[in-house]
Amino acid sequence: MAAKKILVVDDSATGLKNMEQIVAGAGHIVISASGGAEALAKAKSEKPDLIFLDIVMPDLDGYATVRALQSDKSTKGIPVVFVSSKGQQADRVWAQMQGGSDLVVKPFTKAQIVKQLKRAA
C-alpha cells in the first residue's frame, strides 16, 4: 500500500497526537489541524487522500466543515471519516447525510483507524 496523505482534525491535543501516531505508524504522511477552519485551509492546500474529522469542535464543528468541503470543487472528492464520542445510530445516519463516508466512535482502537485507512486505499 503506497503512502497516502491523511489529514487528522481534532481540537483535543491528546486525541490528535493519538491519531497522528496511528496514521504515521501505518506508513502514511500525516497533516494535522486542531479545528474546522484550519482543516478547510489545509484540505485546500495539501489535497489529502482522506480526512479523519472530529465532530465537536469550538470554531467550526465537523458537520459544518464537511459541508464546506463538499461545496468546494477542489475538496469535494476527499473522503471524510468522522471521529466522535457521538456514536448512536442517529449520529451515524446524520454523519452520512452530512457527507461523511463513515463514523469511528471514540475511544477508538488502532485497528479501527487502520481499517479505515485500508478501506480508503
C-alpha positions in Angstrom: 0.0 0.0 0.0 1.5 3.3 -1.1 1.8 6.1 1.5 -1.2 8.4 1.4 -1.6 11.9 2.7 -4.0 11.9 5.7 -5.5 15.0 7.4 -6.4 14.4 11.0 -8.5 17.0 12.8 -9.3 17.2 16.5 -9.4 20.0 19.0 -8.1 17.7 21.7 -4.3 17.7 21.7 -4.3 14.1 23.2 -6.8 12.8 20.5 -4.8 14.5 17.8 -1.5 13.0 18.9 -3.0 9.5 19.3 -4.4 9.7 15.7 -1.2 11.1 14.3 0.8 8.2 15.8 -1.6 5.5 14.5 -1.7 7.0 10.9 2.1 7.6 10.8 2.7 4.1 12.2 0.6 2.7 9.3 3.1 4.3 6.9 1.2 7.4 5.9 2.0 11.1 5.7 0.1 13.0 8.4 -1.2 16.5 8.3 -2.8 17.9 11.4 -5.4 20.5 12.2 -6.9 21.5 15.5 -10.1 23.0 14.2 -12.5 23.1 11.3 -11.3 26.4 9.8 -7.7 25.2 9.9 -8.8 21.8 8.4 -10.5 23.6 5.4 -7.4 25.6 4.7 -5.1 22.5 4.9 -7.5 20.4 2.8 -7.3 23.0 0.0 -3.6 23.4 0.2 -2.5 19.8 0.9 -5.1 17.8 -1.0 -5.2 14.9 1.4 -6.4 11.4 0.3 -8.5 11.0 3.4 -9.7 13.2 6.3 -10.3 11.9 9.9 -12.6 14.7 11.3 -13.8 15.3 14.9 -17.4 16.5 15.1 -17.5 18.5 18.3 -15.1 21.4 17.9 -15.4 25.0 19.1 -14.6 27.1 16.0 -16.3 25.2 13.2 -17.9 21.8 14.0 -17.2 18.7 11.9 -20.6 18.8 10.2 -20.1 22.4 9.0 -16.6 21.6 8.0 -17.6 18.6 5.8 -20.4 20.7 4.2 -17.8 23.4 3.3 -15.5 20.7 1.9 -18.4 19.2 -0.2 -19.3 22.7 -1.6 -15.8 23.4 -2.8 -14.9 21.7 -6.1 -11.2 21.4 -5.1 -12.0 19.4 -1.9 -15.3 17.8 -2.8 -13.9 14.4 -3.6 -11.9 13.9 -0.5 -13.4 11.1 1.7 -14.2 12.1 5.3 -14.4 9.7 8.2 -15.9 11.4 11.3 -14.3 10.6 14.6 -16.5 11.4 17.6 -17.8 10.3 21.0 -21.3 10.6 19.4 -22.0 7.0 18.5 -25.7 6.4 18.4 -27.4 5.1 15.3 -28.9 8.6 14.7 -25.4 10.1 14.8 -24.2 7.6 12.2 -27.1 8.4 9.9 -26.6 12.1 10.4 -22.9 11.8 9.7 -23.6 10.1 6.4 -26.3 12.6 5.5 -23.7 15.4 6.0 -21.3 13.8 3.6 -19.1 11.5 5.8 -18.1 8.1 4.5 -18.1 6.6 8.0 -18.0 7.3 11.7 -15.5 5.9 14.2 -16.5 6.2 17.8 -14.2 7.5 20.5 -12.4 6.0 22.2 -11.2 4.3 19.0 -8.7 1.5 18.6 -5.7 1.3 16.3 -7.4 -1.5 14.4 -10.5 0.7 13.7 -8.3 3.5 12.3 -6.1 1.1 10.2 -9.3 -0.5 8.8 -10.5 3.0 7.6 -7.0 3.6 6.1 -7.2 0.3 4.2 -10.7 1.0 3.0 -9.6 4.3 1.6 -6.6 2.7 -0.3 
